[in-house]
Amino acid sequence: MSRRDAIALAHQHFDDGGFLAVLRQAVGLPTESQAPGQGPALAAYLTGFVTPLVSRLGFAVRILDNPKEGDGPFLIATRHEGDDLPTLLTYGHGDTVRNYPEQWRAGLDPLEVVVEGERWYGRGTADNKGQHLINLGALEAAMKARGGRLGFNVKLLIEMGEETGSPGLREVCRAEGQALAADLLIASDGPRVSAERPTMFLGSRGGYTFELVVALREGGHHSGNWGGLLRNPGTVLASAIASLVDGQGRILLDALRPPPIPEGVRAALSDITVGGDPDAPAIDVDWGEPGLSPAERVFGWNTLEVLAFKCGDPDGPQNAVPPSAKATMQLRFVVGTDWQGILPAIRRHLDETGFPMVEVRATRTEVFRATRLPVEDPWVGWALDSIEASTGKRPALLPNLGGSLPNDAFSEILGLPTLWVPHSYPACSQHAPDEHLLGPATREALGLMAGLFWDLGETGPDVLARRRAA
């Protein structure tokens, strides 16, 4: 059989309802890692669903407890065909954000896949159950087309805590370095740049979340009697934030700004259009760093966001100067940013600008670090050509995703070149009510991944040899 047959088998998996059936089974399993007491449910996804699914494809499976007590387990599965063949590591996460069924619109249930036209609704359809099931379905199609072989070795890592910051993932990658050793990572998460355009990204922006807190006194005091005499924590906090990022979203503190955008990154982003889907919000063209395109602002630059701001009682304001205020801030940052110096730099800046009363503190011990495979890497051109050959479309190349993923576990700890091929789209309602996949994009994704896996068995050894020689 041929490459064309592999793609046809992947499309058949969609057309005959096989993929939908598997997706319904996965979505029907509640795996809310953000909810308390979910340990048994998280483990059941791996033992009762993923294990039988991949065992029939010839994978040997191990389930690992999380080295961080109370967090979700991991699955490592291996399919070995030959010591002289390339080895692929692929990854996914089976946990989801909270379901909140009461927030979904009438007729939808987060634990049931409901098909309405092109939209397939259900929690985890886009993030990330649907995406790693597409890749497993494509692997099976490529294997069938090659008579039960792939032409490469495969290692699969599924975690159950990505939505809580991937606790334990880096420790597992360090402890299981030999078991996870590979030549290349190909995985799927996040959205395409648009529903119609296949996309590949080579890493992700980092994410650092911190709090600014102003706690000045006990209790509120009458604003008529004490206003003008007592420092208002809300005003202080708003002014402190305004010294870090201005009213147009431009970062003012140099320590939070990235290095200049590399020419290769700028070139890759030159044909990227952001926000083209009908359900996407309108872009504010005058927001953010001046002189950058929208694609450069979200994929090539740092952004400082106010995620939450609380002062007094927003739902029942009193005629009183409040005692405290708190803001949750987040810096999304690209490669080259000194993320370890973020808090010390902010502390120095606030002290120097008259805000010593503003406390700065990190909110998480785990930090998603910025990663980016060089666009010139031989695997990049190989994968772009493969995707174009399968779809007839030139894929979008993002040097890194605008959001954050635990890619540093693979690129830094395991030392792998990383290719991410997302299968959802920007308006998929990821992390929100009414999450969904698009049927046409799913069918296309099954085919392009089958083509990619076929090509890895066909030309992967040559690319690997060329990369090693370089």
C-alpha positions in Angstrom: 0.0 0.0 0.0 1.0 3.6 -0.4 1.0 7.0 1.3 -2.3 7.7 -0.4 -3.7 4.6 1.1 -2.6 5.7 4.6 -4.4 9.0 4.2 -7.5 7.2 2.8 -7.6 4.9 5.8 -7.4 7.8 8.1 -10.3 9.6 6.3 -12.3 6.3 6.4 -11.8 6.2 10.2 -13.7 9.6 10.2 -16.2 8.8 7.5 -17.4 5.5 9.0 -18.0 6.9 12.5 -15.1 5.1 14.1 -13.3 8.2 15.3 -16.6 9.7 16.7 -17.3 6.6 18.6 -13.8 6.6 20.3 -14.1 10.4 21.0 -17.5 9.8 22.6 -16.0 7.2 24.9 -13.2 9.5 25.9 -15.4 12.6 26.5 -17.8 10.5 28.6 -15.1 9.9 31.2 -14.9 12.9 33.6 -11.3 13.9 34.1 -11.4 17.4 35.7 -7.9 17.7 37.2 -8.9 21.1 38.7 -11.6 19.6 40.9 -10.8 18.0 44.2 -10.8 14.2 44.7 -10.4 13.3 41.1 -7.5 10.8 41.5 -9.5 7.6 40.7 -11.2 9.2 37.7 -7.9 10.5 36.3 -6.3 7.1 36.7 -9.3 5.4 35.1 -8.8 7.3 31.9 -5.4 5.8 31.5 -6.1 2.3 32.8 -9.6 1.7 31.4 -9.5 3.7 28.2 -6.0 4.5 26.8 -4.3 1.3 27.8 -6.6 -1.1 25.8 -6.6 1.4 23.0 -2.9 1.4 22.5 -2.2 -2.2 23.6 -4.0 -3.5 20.5 -1.5 -1.4 18.4 1.4 -3.3 19.9 2.4 -0.8 22.7 3.8 -2.0 26.0 2.2 0.2 28.7 3.3 1.4 32.1 1.2 3.6 34.5 3.3 5.8 36.8 2.2 7.5 40.0 2.8 11.2 40.0 6.0 12.1 42.0 3.9 14.9 43.5 1.5 13.3 45.9 -2.2 13.9 45.1 -1.7 14.8 41.4 -2.7 12.8 38.4 -0.8 9.8 37.0 1.2 9.3 33.8 1.2 6.7 31.1 4.3 5.7 29.1 3.7 3.3 26.2 6.4 2.0 23.8 6.2 0.3 20.4 9.7 -0.8 19.2 10.4 -1.9 15.7 14.2 -1.7 15.4 17.3 -0.3 17.0 18.3 1.3 13.7 15.1 3.2 13.2 14.1 6.8 14.2 12.2 7.0 17.5 9.2 9.3 17.8 7.9 10.6 21.1 4.3 11.8 21.0 2.3 13.4 23.9 -1.1 14.3 25.0 -3.1 15.1 28.2 -6.3 13.4 29.2 -7.3 15.8 31.9 -9.7 18.7 31.3 -10.7 22.0 33.0 -13.8 22.0 35.1 -17.0 20.9 33.3 -19.4 23.5 34.8 -22.4 21.8 33.1 -24.8 24.6 34.2 -22.9 27.1 32.0 -23.3 25.1 28.8 -26.2 26.1 26.6 -29.4 24.1 26.4 -29.1 20.8 24.6 -25.4 20.4 25.4 -23.7 18.2 28.1 -19.9 18.5 28.7 -19.7 14.7 29.1 -21.5 13.9 25.8 -20.4 14.6 22.3 -23.2 16.4 20.5 -22.9 16.9 16.8 -24.5 20.0 15.3 -23.5 20.6 11.7 -19.7 20.9 11.6 -19.4 21.4 15.4 -18.7 18.5 17.7 -19.4 19.7 21.3 -18.1 18.2 24.5 -15.5 18.9 27.2 -12.1 17.7 26.0 -13.0 17.5 22.3 -10.5 20.3 21.5 -8.4 20.2 24.6 -6.9 17.6 24.5 -8.7 14.3 24.1 -9.8 14.9 20.6 -6.3 15.9 19.5 -4.3 13.0 20.9 -7.0 10.6 19.6 -6.6 12.1 16.1 -2.9 11.2 16.3 -3.5 7.7 17.6 -6.0 7.1 14.8 -3.5 8.4 12.2 -0.8 6.2 13.6 -3.1 3.2 13.2 -3.9 4.1 9.6 -0.2 4.5 8.7 0.5 1.2 10.3 -2.3 -0.6 8.4 -1.1 0.9 5.1 2.5 -0.4 5.8 1.3 -3.9 6.5 1.4 -3.7 10.3 4.6 -1.7 10.6 5.4 2.0 10.9 9.1 2.1 9.9 10.0 3.9 13.2 9.7 3.4 16.9 7.0 5.2 19.0 6.9 6.3 22.6 3.7 7.8 24.0 3.4 10.0 27.1 0.0 10.9 28.4 -0.3 13.1 31.5 -3.4 13.8 33.6 -2.5 17.2 35.1 -1.7 19.7 32.3 -4.7 21.9 33.3 -3.1 22.3 36.7 0.3 23.2 35.4 1.7 19.8 34.6 2.8 19.0 38.2 5.4 16.1 38.2 5.9 16.1 34.4 9.5 17.5 34.5 10.4 15.1 37.4 9.0 12.2 35.3 11.0 13.3 32.2 14.2 13.4 34.3 13.6 10.1 36.1 12.4 8.3 32.9 14.9 10.0 30.5 16.0 6.6 29.0 12.4 5.3 28.7 11.4 8.6 26.9 14.6 9.0 24.8 13.7 9.8 21.2 14.8 11.6 18.1 11.8 13.9 17.7 8.6 15.0 19.4 5.4 15.3 17.3 2.4 16.3 19.4 -0.8 18.2 19.2 -2.4 20.9 21.4 -3.7 24.4 21.0 -5.4 25.9 17.9 -4.5 26.4 14.3 -4.2 30.0 13.2 -7.6 29.6 11.5 -10.0 26.7 11.0 -9.1 26.4 7.3 -5.3 26.5 7.5 -3.1 23.6 8.8 -0.6 24.9 11.3 2.6 23.9 12.9 4.4 25.6 15.8 7.8 24.8 17.2 7.5 25.7 20.9 5.4 28.1 23.1 5.6 31.3 24.9 6.3 31.0 28.6 3.8 31.9 31.2 4.6 33.5 34.6 1.7 34.5 36.9 2.2 36.7 40.0 0.2 38.8 42.4 0.5 42.5 43.3 -1.0 43.1 46.8 -1.5 46.3 48.7 -2.6 45.7 52.3 -2.6 49.0 54.2 -4.8 48.6 57.3 -7.5 46.6 59.0 -11.0 47.3 57.9 -12.5 50.1 55.8 -12.9 53.7 56.8 -15.7 56.1 55.9 -14.8 57.8 52.7 -16.4 61.1 53.8 -14.5 61.3 57.0 -11.2 59.8 55.9 -11.1 60.2 52.1 -8.1 62.4 51.3 -6.4 61.4 54.5 -5.9 57.7 53.9 -4.0 56.2 51.1 -6.4 54.2 48.8 -5.0 50.8 48.0 -7.0 50.6 44.8 -5.5 53.8 43.5 -2.0 52.7 44.6 -2.3 49.4 42.9 -3.7 50.8 39.7 -0.9 53.3 39.6 1.7 50.6 40.2 0.3 48.5 37.4 0.3 51.6 35.1 4.1 51.9 35.8 4.6 48.4 34.4 2.2 48.5 31.4 0.7 51.6 29.9 -2.9 52.4 28.7 -2.2 50.9 25.3 -0.8 47.6 26.5 2.9 48.5 26.0 5.3 47.0 28.5 7.2 49.8 30.2 9.7 47.9 32.3 12.7 46.9 30.2 13.2 43.7 32.3 9.8 42.4 31.1 10.4 43.1 27.4 12.0 40.5 25.1 15.0 40.8 22.9 14.4 41.9 19.3 12.5 39.5 17.1 15.0 37.3 15.1 14.8 37.7 11.4 13.9 34.0 10.8 11.0 34.4 13.2 9.8 37.6 11.6 10.0 36.0 8.2 7.9 33.0 9.4 5.3 35.3 10.8 5.1 37.5 7.7 2.2 35.6 6.1 0.3 34.8 9.3 -3.2 36.4 9.7 -4.5 36.4 13.3 -8.2 36.5 14.1 -9.7 35.6 10.8 -12.5 33.2 12.0 -16.0 34.6 12.1 -16.4 33.9 15.9 -13.0 35.5 16.8 -13.0 38.8 18.6 -12.1 42.0 16.7 -8.4 42.8 17.1 -7.6 46.2 18.7 -5.1 47.4 16.1 -3.7 50.2 18.4 -3.1 47.8 21.4 0.3 46.4 22.4 3.8 47.1 21.2 3.8 49.7 18.4 5.4 48.9 15.1 4.6 45.2 15.2 2.1 43.2 13.2 -0.7 41.4 15.1 1.2 38.1 14.5 4.4 39.5 15.9 2.6 40.9 18.9 1.2 37.5 19.9 3.8 35.1 18.7 7.0 37.1 18.8 6.7 39.5 21.7 5.9 39.6 25.5 2.6 40.7 26.9 1.7 41.7 30.4 -2.0 41.1 31.3 -4.2 41.9 34.3 -6.1 38.7 34.9 -8.0 39.9 37.9 -8.3 43.0 40.1 -10.1 43.2 43.4 -10.6 46.2 45.7 -13.4 46.5 48.3 -16.6 44.7 47.5 -17.3 44.9 43.7 -20.8 43.5 44.1 -21.8 45.7 47.0 -19.5 48.8 47.2 -19.5 50.7 50.5 -18.8 54.4 51.2 -15.5 53.5 52.6 -11.8 53.6 51.8 -11.0 49.9 51.4 -8.2 48.4 53.4 -6.5 46.3 50.6 -6.4 45.5 46.9 -5.0 42.7 44.9 -4.3 42.1 41.2 -3.3 38.8 39.5 -0.9 39.5 36.7 0.5 37.3 33.9 3.5 37.8 31.7 3.5 35.7 28.5 7.1 35.7 27.3 9.2 34.5 24.4 12.6 32.9 24.3 15.4 35.2 25.5 13.4 36.6 28.4 15.0 36.3 31.9 11.9 34.7 33.5 13.8 34.0 36.7 14.5 37.7 37.1 10.9 38.8 36.7 10.0 39.2 40.4 13.3 40.8 41.5 13.1 43.3 38.6 9.5 44.2 39.5 10.4 44.6 43.2 13.3 46.9 42.4 11.2 48.9 40.0 8.3 49.4 42.5 10.8 50.4 45.2 12.4 52.9 43.0 9.1 54.4 41.7 7.5 55.0 45.1 5.5 51.8 45.6 7.3 50.0 48.4 4.0 49.1 50.0 3.0 46.9 47.0 3.9 43.3 47.7 5.0 41.1 44.8 4.6 37.3 45.0 4.5 34.4 42.6 1.3 32.3 42.5 2.8 29.0 41.2 5.9 27.1 41.8 5.7 25.6 38.2 6.6 27.9 35.4 5.9 27.2 31.7 9.2 28.2 30.1 9.5 29.7 26.6 10.8 27.4 24.0 11.4 27.6 20.2 13.0 25.1 17.8 14.9 27.1 15.2 12.9 27.5 12.0 16.0 26.4 10.0 16.0 22.9 11.6 15.7 20.1 8.9 12.7 18.6 10.6 10.7 21.8 10.1 10.9 21.9 6.3 10.3 18.1 6.2 7.1 18.4 8.2 5.8 21.5 6.3 6.3 19.7 3.0 4.5 16.6 4.3 1.5 18.6 5.5 1.3 20.5 2.2 1.5 17.2 0.2 -1.4 15.7 2.2 -3.7 18.8 2.2 -2.8 20.8 -0.8 -2.4 23.8 1.5 0.8 25.6 2.6 0.6 25.3 6.4 1.2 28.2 8.7 4.4 28.1 10.6 4.5 29.7 14.0 7.9 29.8 15.7 6.0 29.4 18.9 2.4 29.2 20.2 1.1 32.4 21.7 -0.1 30.4 24.8 2.0 28.2 27.0 2.7 24.4 27.0 5.1 22.3 29.1 7.3 22.0 26.0 10.4 22.7 28.0 10.0 19.2 29.5 10.7 17.8 26.0 13.0 20.4 24.5 15.2 21.1 27.5 15.0 18.1 29.7 14.8 15.4 27.0 16.7 17.5 24.5 14.3 16.9 21.6 13.4 18.9 18.5 9.6 19.6 18.9 6.9 19.9 16.3 3.4 20.7 17.4 0.5 20.2 14.9 -2.7 21.6 16.4 -6.1 20.3 15.4 -8.5 22.8 17.0 -9.1 26.4 16.0 -9.2 29.8 17.8 -12.9 29.9 18.4 -13.3 26.4 19.7 -14.3 27.6 23.2 -11.3 25.8 24.8 -11.5 26.2 28.6 -15.0 27.6 28.3 -18.6 26.4 28.0 -19.6 24.8 24.6 -16.1 23.6 23.8 -16.0 21.9 20.4 -14.0 20.4 17.5 -14.8 21.1 13.9 -15.7 18.0 11.8 -14.0 19.1 8.6 -10.8 20.1 10.3 -10.8 16.8 12.2 -11.1 14.8 9.0 -8.3 16.8 7.4 -6.1 16.4 10.6 -6.5 12.6 10.5 -5.3 12.6 6.9 -2.4 15.0 7.4 -1.1 13.2 10.5 -1.3 9.8 8.7 0.8 11.4 5.9 3.2 12.8 8.4 3.6 9.4 10.1 4.0 7.6 6.7 6.7 10.1 5.7 8.5 9.6 9.0 8.8 5.9 8.2 9.8 6.7 4.6 12.2 9.6 4.7 12.6 10.1 8.5 15.9 8.2 8.6 17.4 10.5 5.9 16.3 13.6 7.7 17.7 12.3 11.0 21.0 11.5 9.4 21.2 14.9 7.8 20.4 16.6 11.1 23.1 14.6 12.9 25.6 15.4 10.2 24.8 19.1 10.5 
